[in-house]
């Protein structure tokens, strides 16, 4: 009987700020799940934002995790070193006619949405609350679009959602071992259409979070994605991209969030929850475990 492959878990922070208690919970859950199952634990640095992500913050991140008692396999995958992988995936989608250049700026999108809503239309929004992309034709003529392209105007590369959904041969689902915001668990029906024509890359950056995360998980043989519940609905987009690109499907577990005093999820700007600040105030790793509800 063939041996089953070892489970592979990963923690994938962005070094654009200091780790906080929410990151500590996610890192500990992944690390301890890998240890409990005899699996592997990987650390991935999601630094496609090469302006906000800095070597100094990355170094601080390693120090915080080591202080918590977390160890990881080497080498660490750093996304900024693998843009060619994401570009190759994007080229496959482009060759299938599933990607287009979108020239509307954020300001133009706000204006067209405001104009429609002033006329009584309820504009659809994605699960994060952002208005769905209206399409360049909402404001631009074919000549305008061509002129912007020839002038080298910045653009986003967006997924043709309707065409992508037409490629599916079966209903899209994922296996959820945690729970969504409304308690969704088990086999969950994916709804990528709720996101509209999502951004896959930009002129200056050959990837987005959605694209890079599915490519990385496949290349690193990740079998279990354990992450915060704020990313539950994004899984619909990730499952769609996995099918379109022929990538394996991990098991998902979305865990509870650590909330601030205002009831919202923690932000890296909230210094009082940063692990480095808590350490400086004398907190111990056991204190952090208690603060995130894992016990000593």
matplotlib code that plots the C-alpha trace (Angstrom):
import matplotlib.pyplot as plt

x = [0.0, 1.6, 2.5, 0.3, 2.2, 2.9, 0.5, 2.1, 1.0, 2.2, 2.2, 2.4, 2.7, 3.6, 6.5, 4.8, 4.3, 4.9, 3.2, 0.3, -1.7, -3.8, -0.7, 0.5, -2.8, -2.5, 1.2, 0.7, -2.3, -0.4, 2.8, 1.0, -1.2, 1.9, 3.6, 0.4, 0.1, 3.7, 3.6, 5.8, 5.6, 6.6, 7.1, 6.4, 7.1, 4.3, 6.3, 4.9, 4.5, 8.2, 7.7, 6.0, 7.7, 11.2, 14.1, 14.0, 10.4, 11.1, 14.0, 11.7, 9.1, 11.6, 12.6, 9.0, 8.2, 11.4, 10.5, 7.1, 9.0, 8.1, 10.6, 10.3, 11.9, 14.6, 14.7, 11.9, 10.0, 10.0, 7.4, 9.5, 12.0, 9.4, 7.6, 8.3, 6.1, 3.2, 3.8, 3.7, 0.3, -1.0, 0.2, -1.8, -5.0, -4.3, -3.8, -7.2, -8.8, -9.6, -7.6, -8.1, -6.5, -8.7, -7.9, -10.5, -8.8, -10.2, -11.5, -13.3, -14.8, -16.1, -17.7, -19.5, -20.8, -21.9, -23.6, -25.5, -26.5, -27.7, -30.2, -31.6, -29.5, -28.0, -24.5, -23.2, -20.3, -17.9, -17.7, -15.2, -17.6, -15.8, -18.0, -17.7, -15.7, -18.1, -16.0, -14.1, -17.1, -19.0, -16.9, -14.6, -15.2, -13.2, -11.1, -10.4, -9.3, -7.0, -5.5, -4.8, -3.2, -1.0, 0.0, 1.2, -1.4, -1.3, -3.8, -4.9, -5.1, -8.6, -10.1, -13.1, -15.3, -18.3, -16.0, -14.0, -17.2, -18.3, -15.1, -16.3, -17.5, -19.0, -20.1, -17.2, -16.8, -14.1, -13.6, -13.9, -12.6, -13.1, -16.1, -17.1, -18.7, -22.1, -20.9, -20.3, -18.4, -17.9, -18.5, -18.9, -20.3, -17.9, -19.3, -16.5, -19.0, -19.6, -16.1, -16.7, -13.7, -11.0, -7.5, -4.9, -2.0, -1.1, 1.1, 3.9, 3.4, 3.0, 0.7, -1.9, -2.6, -5.2, -2.9, 0.3, -1.3, -2.7, 0.5, 2.6, 0.4, 0.7, 4.4, 5.0, 2.7, 0.6, -2.1, -3.8, -4.5, -5.2, -5.9, -8.2, -11.9, -11.5, -10.2, -13.1, -15.0, -11.7, -11.5, -14.1, -11.7, -8.8, -10.7, -11.7, -8.1, -7.0, -9.4, -8.5, -4.8, -5.1, -3.7, -4.4, -7.0, -5.9, -8.1, -9.1, -9.6, -10.6, -10.1, -11.6, -10.1, -8.5, -10.6, -9.6, -11.5, -13.7, -14.8, -12.8, -10.0, -6.5, -4.4, -0.6, -1.1, -2.4, 0.9, -0.6, -1.1, 2.2, 4.3, 7.5, 5.7, 4.3, 7.7, 9.2, 6.6, 7.7, 5.2, 6.3, 5.3, 2.9, 1.3, 0.8, -0.8, -3.3, -4.0, -5.0, -7.0, -4.7, -3.9, -0.4]
y = [0.0, 3.3, 5.7, 8.8, 12.1, 14.1, 17.1, 20.4, 23.6, 27.1, 30.6, 33.4, 36.9, 40.1, 42.1, 45.4, 45.9, 44.1, 40.9, 41.2, 38.8, 37.7, 36.6, 34.8, 32.8, 31.8, 30.9, 28.8, 27.0, 26.0, 25.1, 22.9, 21.3, 20.3, 18.9, 17.0, 15.3, 14.6, 17.1, 19.9, 23.6, 26.2, 29.9, 32.0, 35.7, 37.5, 40.5, 41.4, 44.9, 45.7, 49.3, 48.6, 45.3, 45.9, 43.6, 45.2, 44.2, 40.7, 40.3, 41.4, 38.8, 36.0, 37.1, 37.3, 33.8, 32.3, 33.9, 32.2, 28.9, 28.4, 26.8, 26.3, 24.6, 26.4, 28.0, 30.4, 31.2, 34.9, 35.9, 38.8, 36.2, 34.3, 36.8, 34.5, 31.8, 34.1, 35.6, 32.1, 31.3, 34.7, 33.9, 30.6, 32.5, 35.2, 32.5, 31.1, 34.6, 34.9, 38.1, 41.7, 45.0, 47.3, 51.0, 52.7, 54.3, 54.0, 57.5, 56.8, 53.6, 55.6, 58.2, 55.7, 53.8, 57.0, 58.1, 54.9, 54.8, 58.4, 57.2, 54.6, 51.6, 49.4, 48.7, 45.2, 44.9, 42.1, 40.3, 42.9, 45.7, 47.1, 47.9, 45.4, 46.6, 48.2, 47.4, 50.0, 50.4, 52.1, 55.2, 54.7, 54.3, 51.7, 54.6, 55.8, 52.3, 52.0, 55.5, 54.6, 51.3, 53.0, 55.8, 53.3, 54.3, 52.1, 49.2, 46.3, 42.8, 41.4, 38.0, 37.7, 36.2, 35.2, 33.5, 31.8, 30.4, 29.1, 26.9, 24.9, 21.4, 20.9, 23.0, 24.6, 23.7, 23.4, 21.3, 23.4, 22.0, 25.3, 27.6, 30.6, 33.8, 32.2, 28.8, 27.3, 24.0, 20.7, 21.0, 24.6, 26.0, 28.5, 31.7, 33.5, 35.5, 37.6, 39.1, 40.2, 40.6, 40.4, 41.9, 39.3, 41.6, 45.2, 46.8, 47.3, 44.0, 40.7, 39.2, 39.8, 38.1, 35.8, 34.6, 34.3, 32.4, 29.6, 29.3, 29.2, 26.7, 24.4, 24.8, 24.2, 21.1, 22.7, 20.3, 22.3, 26.1, 27.3, 31.1, 33.7, 33.8, 37.2, 35.2, 32.7, 34.3, 34.8, 31.0, 31.0, 32.9, 30.7, 27.5, 29.0, 29.8, 26.3, 24.7, 27.0, 26.4, 22.7, 23.1, 20.7, 21.6, 21.9, 21.4, 24.7, 25.7, 29.3, 30.1, 32.8, 36.3, 38.2, 41.4, 44.8, 46.9, 48.2, 44.7, 44.8, 42.5, 43.7, 45.9, 46.2, 49.8, 48.9, 49.0, 47.8, 44.4, 44.1, 41.2, 43.3, 45.8, 43.1, 41.5, 44.9, 45.2, 41.9, 39.5, 35.8, 33.3, 31.7, 35.1, 35.4, 31.9, 33.0, 36.3, 34.5, 31.8, 28.8, 28.4, 28.4]
z = [0.0, -1.0, 1.7, 2.0, 1.5, 4.6, 5.1, 4.2, 6.1, 5.5, 7.2, 4.6, 6.1, 4.3, 5.8, 5.4, 9.1, 12.4, 13.2, 15.6, 17.7, 14.8, 13.0, 16.1, 16.2, 12.5, 12.7, 15.9, 14.5, 11.3, 13.2, 15.7, 13.1, 11.2, 14.3, 15.4, 12.0, 11.3, 8.5, 7.2, 8.1, 5.6, 5.9, 2.8, 2.5, 0.5, -0.6, -4.1, -2.8, -3.1, -1.8, 1.5, 2.3, 3.6, 4.7, 8.1, 8.7, 7.3, 9.8, 12.6, 11.4, 11.7, 15.2, 16.4, 15.1, 16.6, 19.9, 19.8, 19.5, 15.8, 13.4, 9.7, 6.7, 4.7, 2.2, 2.7, -0.5, -1.1, -3.7, -5.0, -6.3, -8.3, -10.5, -13.5, -12.0, -11.7, -15.1, -16.6, -15.0, -16.2, -19.7, -19.7, -18.7, -21.3, -24.0, -23.1, -23.6, -19.9, -19.2, -20.4, -19.8, -17.7, -17.8, -15.5, -12.6, -9.0, -9.3, -12.5, -11.0, -8.1, -10.4, -12.6, -9.6, -7.9, -11.1, -11.4, -7.7, -7.8, -10.4, -8.0, -9.1, -6.4, -7.6, -6.8, -4.4, -3.7, -0.3, 0.9, 0.1, -3.0, -6.1, -8.9, -11.9, -14.3, -17.4, -19.5, -21.9, -19.0, -19.5, -22.5, -26.2, -28.2, -29.4, -25.9, -24.8, -27.8, -27.2, -23.5, -24.5, -27.1, -24.7, -22.1, -19.5, -16.4, -16.4, -14.4, -15.8, -14.9, -15.2, -17.6, -14.9, -17.0, -19.6, -16.8, -15.2, -18.6, -18.6, -15.6, -16.2, -12.7, -9.7, -7.9, -4.2, -1.5, 1.6, 4.7, 8.0, 9.9, 9.5, 7.5, 8.8, 8.8, 10.1, 6.7, 6.9, 5.1, 1.4, 0.6, -2.7, -4.2, -5.6, -7.6, -9.5, -6.3, -7.0, -10.6, -12.8, -10.2, -10.6, -11.5, -12.0, -12.8, -15.5, -12.9, -10.9, -12.7, -10.1, -7.4, -4.1, -5.7, -8.4, -6.5, -3.5, -5.7, -7.7, -4.6, -2.8, -5.8, -6.3, -2.6, -2.4, 0.3, 1.3, 4.1, 4.0, 7.5, 7.6, 9.0, 8.4, 6.6, 3.6, 3.6, 0.6, -1.3, -1.5, -4.2, -6.5, -5.5, -6.3, -9.7, -10.5, -9.4, -11.8, -14.7, -14.2, -13.4, -9.9, -7.0, -4.4, -0.8, 2.2, 3.8, 7.4, 8.2, 11.8, 14.1, 14.0, 16.9, 17.1, 18.4, 21.0, 18.1, 17.1, 13.9, 12.9, 14.0, 11.7, 11.5, 12.4, 15.9, 17.8, 21.1, 19.6, 17.8, 19.0, 19.2, 21.4, 23.7, 24.0, 24.9, 27.6, 29.1, 27.6, 27.3, 24.5, 27.1, 27.5, 23.8, 23.7, 26.4, 24.6, 21.4, 23.3, 22.9, 26.6, 28.1]

ax = plt.figure().add_subplot(projection="3d")
ax.plot(x, y, z, "-o")
ax.set_aspect("equal")
plt.show()
